[in-house]
Each structure stands twice: as C-alpha cells, then as structure tokens.
Amino acid sequence: MNLILDTHTFIWFSEDDPLLSAKAKSLIEDSDNNCFVSTASIWEMAIKISLNKLKIKIEFKKLREEIINHDFDLIPISFEHTIIIKDLTFHHRDPFDRLLIAQSIVEEFSIISKDKIFDKYKIKRIW
C-alpha cells in the first residue's frame, strides 16, 4: 500500500510519540507499505519552526536523513497536484493539508492522518 504521512504523522513517528495511533505506527513499520513524506510537509515544518509555532526534536537540516533512515520517499509537488487544488472544495482551509489531499487524489495513495476533516474528500484516510 502507498501511504502519504500527514505532517504530524511523520513527526510523531520520527519522535516515537504516543499520540501516533497503533494502527498508523503498524502500517508505517510494515515493509510491504511504501511511505511518502510530502515536500509540502517539509515546507510546513520550516514555516512553523521559523514562526516558533512548532518544536521538533530533530535538527531541521537533518530531516532529509530522517526520511532516508526510515526508508520513506519524498513526494514532490507537481503541476497536476495544483490542478486538483484549484477545484478542491473548501471543507478545509489549511493550504498544506489541501496539498496533501490533492496529492492523495492524484497519486491514489491513502493518507495517514488524525485529521477527520480529510474524510470529507474522496480519499482514504487511515488512523
């Protein structure tokens, strides 16, 4: 299964945070699944760290190593993703989450997120 990790999912998994659901952790650790971290999540973390709205245990410049060490793939933002965003209903206004939703739609990947508002979109959310 191909899985996009929401930003909080990636952080909680990397930090072994108990807020991560057992199901999410199990799916991420399952070597039969391919896990993806979106460039949008990295961008979101950079902005929130710079605004002092997010603290993470790992040094930001080492996030690439963290992604590689967990055998995750980085999913870039494509033009096709932005086409979906243009017509995406505004159930959710967070621009980073909207991009993750668009990526999930275009790539036909499930998304691991605690954010129930994602369920209003035609994607498969797992938590």
N, C-alpha and C positions, 0 to 999 in steps of 0.2 A: 504494500500500500504506500502511496506517496502522500506525505504529510507536511503541511506548512505549519511551522510553530509560530503562534502569536508571540509578540514581543515578551509579554510576561511569562509565557510558557518557556521560552528559551532561557530567560533569566533564572526562573525558578528551577529549571532542570540543571542549569550550569552551577547554581549555588546550592543544590540539593535541599531546596526549600520545602518544608512540609505542606505549603499551600498548593503544591502541584498534586493533582489527583493521582491516585494509584493507577488508574486506567491510563492516564496520559503518560505517566512515567514508564509503565509497562510497554506501551506502544512505541515510545521513543527508543527504549532499550532493545526492542525486538529487531534483530539484524535482518529480518525479512522486509522491514519497512525502510523506505527512503525518506529521510527527514530534511526539510529545507528551511533555511532562515532567509527571510526576505531582506533585500537591501533597504527596503522601507523601515524595517525594524532597527537596523543599524543606524539609519538616519534619525529615527525617532529617539533612540537612546542618546545619540550625540546631542540633539537639541535639548532634551530634558536634563541631561547632565550639565550642559552649559548654563541652563536656567536654574540649576540647583533644585530641580523637581524630581530627580532620580539619583539614587546612590546604588552602585553595584560593587560587588566585592573585587571583581577582576579589573585590572587596569584597562581602560578603554582601548588603547592601542594593541592590546593582546587579544581582542575579541576574535580576530581572524584565526589565531592559533586555537582558540577555544572551539570555534566552528570546525576546524580541521581535526582537532583531537577527538571530537565526538563523532567524526565521520559524517557531519552534516554537509549539505551543499548550499551554496549561496544562490538565491534566485534573483536575477536582476529585474529591474523594472523595464518592461518593453512597451512599445507603442500600442500593441494590442491590449495591454492591461489598461492603458489610459482611455482607450475607446470604450471599454466597459464602464469605467468610472463616469464618463460623460453622461451615460444614460442610467446610472445606478440610482434607484430610489433612495431618498434621504431618510431611511429609517435610522441611520447612524451618521453623525456629522464628523466624527474623528477622521481626518484625512489619511492617517496611517492605516487605520483599520479598514477604511474603504479601499485602500490599495491592496491590502491583504485579501479582502473579499474578491476584488477583481482578479487577482492572481489565482485564487482558488477556482473561480469560474472558468477562466481562460485555460488554465493548466489541467482542470478537472482533478484537482487534489483536494483531499479533506484538510480541514484546518483544526488544530488542537488549540482550543481557547475556552476559558471560563465564561467569556462574554456571551450571554444568552441572546443579546440583540442580533447576533450573527444569524440566528435561526430564522429571521425574517427574510433572509436572502436564499436563493436557490443554490445552497452549498451544503456540504456535510460537515457539521461541527461536532467535534468529539471532546468530551471532558470526562 
